[in-house]
């Protein structure tokens, strides 16, 4: 398995975990909206966490596309090699 494929899996799982954590934290914060001081400071961290999680997921998708390109390049080279030697 290529290293980029392994990194894709790790990044996708990390991004998904952070996204789920952010959603759960938002639900919990909605229940604590009566404390303005604590609510404001926590929202300042939980809000941008969604964008960070999305960035990690998109970085993983970019690595998946790199992996697909590498595999297609290898397969094309192999088919070309077989066509030259079998003719």
Secondary structure in CASP SS format (residue, H / E / C, confidence):
PFRMAT SS
TARGET T0000
AUTHOR 0000-0000-0000
METHOD secondary structure of the structure
MODEL  1
X C 1.00
X C 1.00
X H 1.00
X H 1.00
X H 1.00
X H 1.00
X H 1.00
X H 1.00
X H 1.00
X H 1.00
X H 1.00
X H 1.00
X H 1.00
X H 1.00
X H 1.00
X H 1.00
X H 1.00
X H 1.00
X H 1.00
X H 1.00
X H 1.00
X H 1.00
X H 1.00
X H 1.00
X H 1.00
X H 1.00
X H 1.00
X H 1.00
X H 1.00
X H 1.00
X H 1.00
X C 1.00
X C 1.00
X C 1.00
X C 1.00
X H 1.00
X H 1.00
X H 1.00
X H 1.00
X H 1.00
X H 1.00
X H 1.00
X H 1.00
X H 1.00
X H 1.00
X H 1.00
X H 1.00
X H 1.00
X H 1.00
X H 1.00
X H 1.00
X H 1.00
X H 1.00
X H 1.00
X H 1.00
X H 1.00
X H 1.00
X H 1.00
X H 1.00
X H 1.00
X H 1.00
X H 1.00
X H 1.00
X H 1.00
X H 1.00
X H 1.00
X H 1.00
X H 1.00
X H 1.00
X H 1.00
X H 1.00
X H 1.00
X H 1.00
X H 1.00
X H 1.00
X H 1.00
X H 1.00
X H 1.00
X H 1.00
X H 1.00
X H 1.00
X H 1.00
X H 1.00
X H 1.00
X H 1.00
X H 1.00
X C 1.00
END
